[in-house]
Amino acid sequence: MPSVKLRWPRSLRWRLLAVYGFGMALSALLAASVVMLLGEPFNRYMLKSGAIGYAEAISRRVEFGADGIPTGLDETRIERWAFTSLSEEVKILVTDPSGKVHFSSAGSTAALAPDGSVFAPQPQGFALVLDGVPMHAATVPLTHQGTLWYVQFAASDRLVLQMRQSFGMPALVQGMIAICLTFLVVFLVTTHLTLMRMLKPLRMVSQAAQCITPQTLDARLDTQGLPDEITPLVDAFNRALERLHAGFQTQQDFLANAAHELKTPLALIRAQIELEPSGRRNPHLIQDVDRMARQVQQLLHLAEASEPRNYKIEPIDPRSAVVEACSYMDRVAERSGVQICVSCDGTALGWRADRGGLFTLFKNLLENAIQHSPAGGVVTLKATSSGFVVADQGPGVTPQDQARLFQRFWRSPERRDIGAGLGLSICEEIARAHHWRIEARPGVQGLEVHVLMSTQFWDPMQRQPGRL
């Protein structure tokens, strides 16, 4: 039979609640053990202290006659039947210092004294056996009009224990259970609510950290309201973000600067090649230079598309951007024998986008579709209020290649152009900067690239760079 391995909960809240619950259970066990060990001595102490307490209370109800001699008890406070009916179990006596009984609830003529000892000047509790019945008694001094008297009270152990077992212990047990359950519920609920309130800033920081992307590396987590034990961890994370942002920015700057620096030498090389006589000119060399120039230009576009601050998001009419991109790509389509078909929904008037970024997005997707469509094929662009679709009539892509379409520098083996494999990567960066989603799907014939603008892809935490 396989062994069962208990797993300690990973949640800090449940760990604390488990520790508190275990501590309370252990405390209850220890308390029960102490009660069992000290129950008998504690019971004897309670009988003794109880007798003294009753004797002191009764001494305040003693009534005296005109001659200053005790005559009885105040029956408005202590009814006589409680002693006459239980004369063998409960006894009350009032004596003088010599031990002479002046009042007795049960007709006793001898004072109660432990082993014949004299009365003490302070309250005294003792145990004795009277007529074969174990009892606990107490003697309390009482001064009336300058005369010293002693009030004695005795109760049989069997009466006290019987009443305690019949009424006291069940009530005590029920009361303790009710108090413990109430305390446990209140404690667990208040602890749970307190921990939820204390951990709420941590959950908010965790959600903010999930929103950080390579485009929002300048964002920082807010440490306000965090527990002191968690603040150093969040500060360390912010410092790590600063180092990562600095390294990423350095990489982006290097990419842009290198592309800028390469444009001029490539233009000079091409000019020198064209100055050569046509007979000595190598046509493949010009093609290589053009390919390098195109790659450099795409690297520039990629660096610009990866920087969110380069975008100015504003309400635009997408139809003008569609017409501009299609007019620009008409010459490329004519050279490839491909027709561009445009369909704009009349409700597609509420886009928020950067005009230049949107033009580049249209241009790259149309160019990619044209390159993969056969001669005589049709490339369609359909725009609606929630996005647009660019579809070609090419051979499509395999499921394995579909997952790699947006990887940088990846080129399909069937590509006919001289591209560097950055066009769709640039499209993905532009879509991410607008908080859109771009995905490729198999079409009826060829491939469809969908750009979705639904608000479910919009994350307000990424709206502006800065502190989250």
Secondary structure, DSSP 8 states (H G I E B T S, - for coil): -----------HHHHHHHHHHHHHHHHHHHHHHHHHHHHHHHHHHHHHHHHHHHHHHHHTTEEE-TTS-EEEE-TTTS-THHHHTTTTTEEEEEE-TT-BEEEETT---B---GGG----SS-EEEEEEETTEEEEEEEEEEEETTEEEEEEEEEEHHHHHHHIIIIIHHHHHHHHHHHHHHHHHHHHHHHHHHHHHHHHHHHHHHHHHHT--GGGTT-B---TT--TTTHHHHHHHHHHHHHHHHHHHHHHHHHHHHHHHHHHHHHHHHHHHHHS-TTT--HHHHHHHHHHHHHHHHHHHHHHHT-GGG---EEE-HHHHHHHHHHHHHHHHHHHT-EEEEEE-TT---EEE-HHHHHHHHHHHHHHHHHHS-TT-EEEEEEETTEEEEE--S----HHHHTTTTSTT---TT--S---S-HHHHHHHHHHHTT-EEEEEE-SSSEEEEEE--GGG--GGGSSSSB-
